[in-house]
């Protein structure tokens, strides 16, 4: 009897240790294992969401682009100078048209390019089709935001000519300064918006039957809304 009791007393600690291990294993299987399995199941879904998102990949940060596009523009006359004289209708009023541009977008924050713009202006019936044409160079500086929209500042200059039905009856130098922003729509397309101040000098000219116009500076405000294409070089 004593030997049997001794064997039972020796087995009791082993049984208690085995029972504790069994309880711990059961708790792990019921609590921890399902959570780990659920987390592992979520990883492929996240990866699939990234792969199947369809969002356009942004171009590399250090890439040179040929940037070109077209925009609709409105030219609003703030002051026409001597283009408007007392007693005669004003030959230069506000109008609108299109502008085409092309330039080089550097790997840094700069853009250098050129643009041709043609707008129909309100000529108060003095011209059948008053056309303002501009050929200018443009320098932009982009502010990096780390997002798809980048604001920019722009300055430039060129020549402007005004006349009836594509003719140039008065012309002169023009300068401008602008602020704007570009929003990337895809890897190679950007939506552009700009607000511009222009100063144009027009040489003296005469409209048949009216008082001659002296040379003067006209001041204008312009709004551009357009779409540009980025062509990696």
Secondary structure in CASP SS format (residue, H / E / C, confidence):
PFRMAT SS
TARGET T0000
AUTHOR 0000-0000-0000
METHOD secondary structure of the structure
MODEL  1
X C 1.00
X H 1.00
X H 1.00
X H 1.00
X H 1.00
X H 1.00
X H 1.00
X H 1.00
X H 1.00
X H 1.00
X H 1.00
X H 1.00
X H 1.00
X H 1.00
X H 1.00
X H 1.00
X H 1.00
X H 1.00
X H 1.00
X H 1.00
X H 1.00
X H 1.00
X H 1.00
X H 1.00
X H 1.00
X H 1.00
X H 1.00
X H 1.00
X H 1.00
X H 1.00
X H 1.00
X H 1.00
X H 1.00
X H 1.00
X H 1.00
X H 1.00
X H 1.00
X H 1.00
X H 1.00
X H 1.00
X H 1.00
X H 1.00
X H 1.00
X H 1.00
X H 1.00
X H 1.00
X H 1.00
X H 1.00
X H 1.00
X H 1.00
X H 1.00
X C 1.00
X C 1.00
X C 1.00
X C 1.00
X C 1.00
X C 1.00
X C 1.00
X C 1.00
X C 1.00
X C 1.00
X C 1.00
X C 1.00
X C 1.00
X E 1.00
X E 1.00
X E 1.00
X E 1.00
X E 1.00
X E 1.00
X E 1.00
X E 1.00
X E 1.00
X E 1.00
X E 1.00
X E 1.00
X E 1.00
X E 1.00
X E 1.00
X C 1.00
X H 1.00
X H 1.00
X H 1.00
X C 1.00
X C 1.00
X C 1.00
X C 1.00
X C 1.00
X C 1.00
X C 1.00
X C 1.00
X C 1.00
X C 1.00
X C 1.00
X E 1.00
X E 1.00
X E 1.00
X E 1.00
X E 1.00
X E 1.00
X E 1.00
X E 1.00
X E 1.00
X E 1.00
X E 1.00
X C 1.00
X C 1.00
X C 1.00
X C 1.00
X E 1.00
X E 1.00
X E 1.00
X E 1.00
X E 1.00
X E 1.00
X E 1.00
X E 1.00
X E 1.00
X E 1.00
X E 1.00
X E 1.00
X C 1.00
X C 1.00
X C 1.00
X C 1.00
X C 1.00
X C 1.00
X C 1.00
X C 1.00
X E 1.00
X E 1.00
X E 1.00
X E 1.00
X E 1.00
X E 1.00
X E 1.00
X E 1.00
X E 1.00
X E 1.00
X E 1.00
X E 1.00
X E 1.00
X C 1.00
X C 1.00
X C 1.00
X C 1.00
X C 1.00
X C 1.00
X E 1.00
X E 1.00
X E 1.00
X E 1.00
X E 1.00
X E 1.00
X E 1.00
X E 1.00
X E 1.00
X E 1.00
X E 1.00
X E 1.00
X E 1.00
X E 1.00
X E 1.00
X E 1.00
X C 1.00
X C 1.00
X C 1.00
X C 1.00
X C 1.00
X E 1.00
X E 1.00
X E 1.00
X E 1.00
X E 1.00
X E 1.00
X E 1.00
X E 1.00
X E 1.00
X E 1.00
X E 1.00
X E 1.00
X E 1.00
X E 1.00
X E 1.00
X C 1.00
X C 1.00
X C 1.00
X C 1.00
X E 1.00
X E 1.00
X E 1.00
X E 1.00
X E 1.00
X E 1.00
X E 1.00
X E 1.00
X E 1.00
X E 1.00
X E 1.00
X E 1.00
X E 1.00
X E 1.00
X C 1.00
X C 1.00
X E 1.00
X C 1.00
X C 1.00
X C 1.00
X C 1.00
X C 1.00
X C 1.00
X C 1.00
X E 1.00
X C 1.00
X C 1.00
X E 1.00
X E 1.00
X E 1.00
X E 1.00
X E 1.00
X E 1.00
X E 1.00
X E 1.00
X E 1.00
X E 1.00
X E 1.00
X E 1.00
X E 1.00
X E 1.00
X E 1.00
X E 1.00
X E 1.00
X C 1.00
END
